[in-house]
Amino acid sequence: MSLGVLLPAERAQASIRSSATPARLTVLAAAVLLLAGVATSLAVGESSLTLGQVLSTLVGQGDPFSRLVVVDFRGPRVGAAVLVGCSLALAGAVLQSVARNPLASPDLLGLNAGASVAAVAVVILAGGNGGVSGLAASVGLPVAALVGSLTSGLVLYLLAIRGRQLDPVRMVVVGVGLAAAGTALVSWLLTLGDVMVVGPALAWLSGSLHAATWPGQAGLLVVLAAATGPLVLLARRLDLLVLGDDTAGGLGLDVHRTRILFLLLATALTGAATAVAGAVVFLALCAPQLARGLSRASRPPLLASALTGGALLVWADLAARMLLSWTGFGPTELPVGVFTAVLGAPYLLFVVARQRAGSEGIPS
Amino acid sequence: MKVTDLSLGYGERRIIHHVDLDIPAGALTVIVGPNGSGKSTLLRGMARLLRPATGAVHLNGTDIADLGHGALARQLALLPQAPATPAGLSVGDLVARGRFPHRSWYQRWSERDEEVVRRALSQVDLIDRADEPVTELSGGQRQRAWIAMVLAQDTEHLLLDEPTTFLDLAHAVDVMTLARSVAHDSGRTVICVLHDLTLAARFADHLVVVSQGRIAAAGAPKDVLTPEELDDVFGLSAHVIDVDGAPAVVPVRRA
């Protein structure tokens, strides 16, 4: 039903079900914000372009200089921001529905940590002077991150599910434990590395789109495209999972298999996104809840979450890239992960505070 | 519905031992038993949320173990005890979830779906509150909204696990009146687990008493609920009197 928001025919007459208007408006607003962010990010930088130059380049008619800036310099970075933002937000939306917990997200559940451990291991153990390059960077890093997040997803599943029942609180507690273990492992790996290798590894760990390339994000594009199909087909099942295991089972859902499938999709999206951008924290937590609040839905809507995530990361990356130069601190830039963390931490506190105020325990 | 030699448990722990049970069609069957007797476990087994260790449950002659997930959900609906209500879910949307087993992934919301959901909401008297969030309703209304969801599932069999928990007596009576009328008016088979003996005695057509994972007694409430049985199974000293043609359980007051 997540795509139902785009099918007006479905609710031609006043239905007993709630109106899809807030959901449609959210999708529209997030899409506009995303496109505006992409256009602005492509235009703004060391050498500024006009919006007209950017648009004409995008339709294939720009001058060679604009094309160089848009396609070769800024394009990979903006493209990566969109793909990473969409993927992480989708993973978050799926996990929050499956875990019936608004605090569930790939970073809090330790999926990022798994990807980080594996990727840092590749950088430290296989990297030469100044980090990894060549085959290790283009294939080794993404594959390692994917394997790492799948491994922590598997451990999470084995530890969080007892007697085929999922306890939402237990899942988050296990996830926090996994994340802590991952952080410890990463620290240990960093002590093993050469100074020249540790620097780039640290930059990657704090979440940065600085080094994004077109070939580097091909893997993520493939994973995102592959995950979209099943997610669209199975979105309706998320509506049942948020009602609890027994209710969903009584309504004819194979809860166990459905949940494994969703966890697999979320884990793959996280791993692929982490391989491109490193540990971008909090985005997967905030974007789905923002989209859910605006859509007035009982769970994070998938399309709106993805667009919101993409828009947030594009704007956050623009701010991370330009903030210091705009405020006169010179041309240095912040890693976008630092920026999302600064914005996300107060949000997390806000969720916890609101949860305590509510009488219903954990709203999902 | 017919239960034969059914044993159930969680892992190594066996809770229900070789139970045989015939559930009358088109009537309200109430399952009672002391805390920890296994009555809810038995209901979960009847809904196939637990796989049997031995025995089987048959619906109209078919072993439910042989049915697909959708096929079972079109014949049997289950309302779990104290279900989770997500914030932001409207009453109408909750009841619409009951149509899930009737729709394939490619099927749009149909007029038939709409009609069944409207009928279910009218039946529980919430048709005017379809737009409101479920979390805003009072306890009794919320329970009725959930019952509307299983009614919208449009099944021949309806299983309710402690639907009166957390409700005051007036609302509990409302819910049981509704369960009884669903059975009698539309000829559905309703099976309800209750811990309240008085309610069970007043509303059940057929009463099943579970004790330590076995059936202690089954039959019409007036035959099953005797002072001896109450003392035996529940350790309760009570008089059983007849009011309006149905038994009422009145605890003995000790000086």
Interface residues (C-beta under 8 A of the other chain):
Chain A: L7 A9 E10 R11 S15 I16 R17 S18 R100 G163 L233 L234 R236 D239 L240 V242 L243 G244 D246 T247 G249 G250 L251 G252 L253 D254 R292 R296 A297 S298 R299 G358 E360 P363 S364
Chain B: Y10 G11 R44 A47 R48 L49 H69 G70 L72 A73 R74 L76 A77 L78 L79 P80 P83 A84 T85 P86 A87 G88 L89 S90 G92 D93 V95 A96 R97 G98 F100 P101 R103 W105 R108 W109 E114 V117 R118 L121 A130 D131 T135 V150 Q153 L159
